[in-house]
């Protein structure tokens, strides 16, 4: 049994969390360290409910345990909360605790959670710089993907799709990296390949 201090709180590292699946974190203290670790690593405000949902879907930690850990970390001064956009940001003490205690986390879980959180943050930022809509015209379905900067369309592409499922797949790929789509399209249209 390990004792861990985060801020003024002492946590006992034991199997006291509800499992999210095989290989998931089963210690409330580990979940708290993981939260501070990933939020500190992405160095960006993170939506709590989306983080909890992501960690649950990926089998890393139980949704309700993550939500409780977020609240406990907020109350202990390891996180701050922005009610306007429902995001959490790690404080200096939370970042220091995560750096000190990160070795208690399994490497694969730590790296997977960080990569998933970083991708989630990138997609949220990309969503702010894009406009995507699905329209029906003359019995056909189209998706229109636009890359936007300062309210001006840098690129807008309208594609006919077979159905809503294909439109959703295109939307997801576009949100992954709209600048790659933009530069790829410019390269394709301006080179002799």
C-alpha positions as CSV (number, residue, x, y, z in Angstrom):
1,X,0.0,0.0,0.0
2,X,1.4,3.4,-1.0
3,X,0.5,6.8,0.5
4,X,0.5,9.8,-1.9
5,X,0.2,13.4,-1.1
6,X,-1.3,15.8,-3.6
7,X,-1.5,19.3,-2.2
8,X,-2.7,18.8,1.4
9,X,-4.5,15.6,0.8
10,X,-3.1,12.2,1.4
11,X,-4.4,9.4,-0.8
12,X,-4.0,5.7,-0.2
13,X,-3.1,3.8,-3.4
14,X,-5.4,0.8,-3.2
15,X,-8.1,-0.8,-5.3
16,X,-10.8,1.7,-4.4
17,X,-12.1,2.8,-7.8
18,X,-14.8,1.3,-10.0
19,X,-13.1,-0.5,-12.9
20,X,-13.7,0.7,-16.5
21,X,-12.5,-2.6,-17.9
22,X,-9.5,-4.9,-18.0
23,X,-6.3,-3.0,-17.6
24,X,-8.1,0.1,-16.3
25,X,-7.0,2.2,-13.3
26,X,-8.5,0.9,-10.1
27,X,-7.1,3.5,-7.7
28,X,-8.7,6.9,-7.1
29,X,-5.2,8.3,-6.5
30,X,-4.0,7.0,-9.9
31,X,-7.0,8.6,-11.6
32,X,-6.2,11.9,-9.9
33,X,-2.5,11.7,-10.9
34,X,-3.5,10.8,-14.5
35,X,-5.9,13.8,-14.8
36,X,-3.2,16.2,-13.6
37,X,-0.7,14.5,-15.9
38,X,-2.7,14.8,-19.1
39,X,-4.1,18.3,-18.5
40,X,-0.6,19.5,-17.6
41,X,0.8,17.8,-20.7
42,X,-1.6,19.3,-23.2
43,X,-1.2,22.7,-21.5
44,X,-4.7,23.7,-22.4
45,X,-8.1,23.8,-20.7
46,X,-9.8,20.4,-21.0
47,X,-13.6,19.8,-20.9
48,X,-14.1,17.6,-17.9
49,X,-17.2,15.6,-19.2
50,X,-15.5,14.9,-22.5
51,X,-12.3,13.8,-20.7
52,X,-14.3,11.5,-18.4
53,X,-16.2,10.1,-21.4
54,X,-13.0,9.5,-23.4
55,X,-11.2,7.8,-20.6
56,X,-14.3,5.6,-19.9
57,X,-14.8,4.7,-23.6
58,X,-11.1,3.7,-23.9
59,X,-11.3,1.6,-20.8
60,X,-8.8,3.6,-18.8
61,X,-11.0,4.8,-16.0
62,X,-14.7,4.8,-15.0
63,X,-16.6,8.0,-16.0
64,X,-18.0,8.6,-12.5
65,X,-14.6,8.1,-10.9
66,X,-13.1,10.7,-13.3
67,X,-15.9,13.2,-12.5
68,X,-15.4,12.7,-8.8
69,X,-11.6,13.0,-9.2
70,X,-12.0,16.3,-11.1
71,X,-14.2,17.7,-8.3
72,X,-11.7,16.5,-5.6
73,X,-8.8,18.0,-7.5
74,X,-10.7,21.3,-7.9
75,X,-11.4,21.4,-4.2
76,X,-7.8,20.6,-3.2
77,X,-6.5,23.4,-5.5
78,X,-4.9,21.2,-8.1
79,X,-7.2,22.3,-10.8
80,X,-9.1,25.4,-11.7
81,X,-12.5,25.4,-13.4
82,X,-14.0,27.7,-16.0
83,X,-17.7,27.5,-15.8
84,X,-18.3,29.4,-19.1
85,X,-16.9,26.6,-21.2
86,X,-16.9,23.7,-18.7
87,X,-13.1,23.3,-18.8
88,X,-10.5,22.4,-16.2
89,X,-6.9,23.6,-16.1
90,X,-4.1,22.3,-13.9
91,X,-2.5,24.6,-11.3
92,X,1.2,24.8,-10.5
93,X,0.7,22.5,-7.5
94,X,-1.3,20.0,-9.6
95,X,1.4,20.0,-12.4
96,X,4.1,19.5,-9.8
97,X,2.3,16.6,-8.2
98,X,1.7,15.0,-11.6
99,X,5.4,15.3,-12.5
100,X,6.5,13.9,-9.2
101,X,4.0,11.0,-9.1
102,X,3.7,10.1,-12.8
103,X,5.8,7.0,-12.3
104,X,3.0,5.3,-10.3
105,X,1.0,5.2,-13.5
106,X,1.4,2.3,-16.0
107,X,3.3,3.6,-19.0
108,X,0.9,2.4,-21.6
109,X,-2.1,3.9,-19.8
110,X,-0.3,7.2,-19.2
111,X,0.8,7.6,-22.9
112,X,-2.5,6.4,-24.3
113,X,-4.5,8.9,-22.1
114,X,-2.1,11.7,-23.1
115,X,-2.4,11.0,-26.8
116,X,-6.2,10.7,-26.7
117,X,-6.5,14.0,-24.7
118,X,-4.1,15.8,-27.1
119,X,-6.1,14.6,-30.1
120,X,-9.4,15.7,-28.4
121,X,-7.9,19.2,-27.7
122,X,-6.7,19.5,-31.3
123,X,-10.1,18.5,-32.6
124,X,-11.8,21.1,-30.4
125,X,-9.4,23.8,-31.7
126,X,-9.9,22.6,-35.3
127,X,-13.7,22.7,-34.8
128,X,-13.4,26.4,-34.0
129,X,-11.5,27.0,-37.2
130,X,-13.9,25.0,-39.5
131,X,-17.4,25.0,-40.6
132,X,-18.9,21.8,-41.7
133,X,-22.5,21.2,-42.9
134,X,-24.4,18.5,-44.6
135,X,-27.1,19.5,-47.1
136,X,-29.6,17.8,-49.3
137,X,-30.1,19.1,-52.8
138,X,-32.2,17.5,-55.5
139,X,-32.3,14.2,-53.7
140,X,-28.5,14.1,-53.2
141,X,-26.5,14.5,-50.0
142,X,-23.5,16.8,-49.9
143,X,-21.0,17.8,-47.2
144,X,-19.4,21.2,-47.3
145,X,-16.1,21.5,-45.4
146,X,-14.6,24.9,-44.9
147,X,-11.4,26.0,-43.3
148,X,-12.0,29.4,-41.7
149,X,-9.5,32.1,-40.4
150,X,-10.8,35.3,-38.8
151,X,-14.2,34.7,-40.2
152,X,-12.9,34.3,-43.8
153,X,-13.1,31.0,-45.7
154,X,-9.6,29.9,-46.7
155,X,-11.1,26.9,-48.4
156,X,-14.5,25.4,-49.0
157,X,-15.0,22.0,-50.5
158,X,-18.4,20.6,-51.4
159,X,-18.6,16.8,-51.9
160,X,-21.4,14.5,-52.9
161,X,-21.7,11.6,-50.5
162,X,-23.7,8.4,-50.5
163,X,-25.3,8.9,-47.1
164,X,-25.0,10.5,-43.6
165,X,-22.6,7.8,-42.5
166,X,-20.1,8.7,-45.2
167,X,-20.6,12.4,-44.5
168,X,-19.8,11.8,-40.8
169,X,-16.7,9.9,-41.7
170,X,-15.5,12.8,-43.9
171,X,-16.3,15.3,-41.2
172,X,-14.3,13.3,-38.6
173,X,-11.3,13.1,-41.0
174,X,-11.5,16.8,-41.8
175,X,-11.6,17.7,-38.1
176,X,-8.5,15.6,-37.5
177,X,-6.4,18.0,-39.6
178,X,-8.1,20.7,-41.7
179,X,-4.7,22.4,-42.5
180,X,-3.4,19.1,-44.0
181,X,-6.5,18.9,-46.3
182,X,-5.9,22.6,-47.2
183,X,-2.1,22.2,-47.9
184,X,-2.7,18.9,-49.7
185,X,-5.3,20.4,-52.0
186,X,-3.1,23.4,-52.8
187,X,-0.2,21.1,-53.5
188,X,-2.3,18.8,-55.7
189,X,-3.6,21.8,-57.7
190,X,-0.2,23.6,-58.1
191,X,2.2,20.8,-58.8
192,X,2.8,18.8,-62.0
193,X,2.2,15.4,-60.4
